Amino acid sequence: MSEIEFPDTLIALERAAWEEHRAGRLTIATANAVQDAITQHAEAAGMSRYDVEMALKRAVRHAPAEG
């Protein structure tokens, strides 16, 4: 799969959800916000929501360390 360009807002939403998840405090509101944004991005790009979600998670959770 080719690299998907994500808007900063979508990256920020996924980062917030991932941080909440790792801290054991992920809320339904945060999870729903991420899922809604993924769906909107996928529809706008004409892509599978599943492919967008997997690429987004890879981009956020497995990003190279900065520094």
Legacy VTK file of the C-alpha trace (Angstrom):
# vtk DataFile Version 3.0
C-alpha trace
ASCII
DATASET POLYDATA
POINTS 67 float
0.000 0.000 0.000
1.275 3.469 -0.837
1.916 6.106 1.781
-1.267 7.917 2.838
-1.173 11.633 3.606
-3.023 12.379 6.831
-4.167 15.816 7.960
-2.560 16.997 11.190
-5.957 16.916 12.917
-6.345 13.193 12.228
-2.829 12.440 13.453
-3.536 14.459 16.609
-6.789 12.580 17.245
-5.102 9.194 16.883
-2.202 10.268 19.114
-4.645 11.395 21.806
-6.564 8.118 21.576
-3.355 6.076 21.708
-2.116 7.991 24.754
-5.465 7.526 26.499
-5.460 3.824 25.623
-1.959 3.325 26.975
-2.920 5.130 30.190
-6.042 2.977 30.573
-8.406 5.919 30.189
-9.626 5.819 26.582
-13.094 7.333 26.438
-15.925 6.453 24.100
-15.967 10.081 22.939
-12.303 9.963 21.914
-12.666 6.588 20.205
-15.751 7.776 18.318
-14.037 11.001 17.249
-11.139 9.035 15.768
-13.431 6.566 14.001
-15.574 9.353 12.560
-12.508 11.213 11.299
-11.074 8.028 9.757
-14.362 7.351 7.964
-14.553 10.913 6.631
-10.946 10.825 5.431
-11.411 7.451 3.749
-14.588 8.561 1.979
-12.976 11.810 0.793
-9.939 9.929 -0.513
-11.994 7.122 -2.076
-10.209 4.543 0.045
-11.157 1.685 2.308
-11.779 2.841 5.875
-9.924 -0.236 7.069
-6.816 0.627 5.006
-6.864 4.209 6.267
-7.233 3.094 9.883
-4.383 0.587 9.660
-2.060 3.100 7.974
-2.942 5.757 10.557
-2.217 3.406 13.458
1.092 2.437 11.866
2.000 6.105 11.358
1.240 7.032 14.970
2.149 3.923 16.932
5.228 2.850 14.989
6.664 6.209 13.982
10.447 6.533 14.161
11.640 8.106 17.387
12.353 11.807 17.124
15.559 13.207 18.380
LINES 1 68
67 0 1 2 3 4 5 6 7 8 9 10 11 12 13 14 15 16 17 18 19 20 21 22 23 24 25 26 27 28 29 30 31 32 33 34 35 36 37 38 39 40 41 42 43 44 45 46 47 48 49 50 51 52 53 54 55 56 57 58 59 60 61 62 63 64 65 66
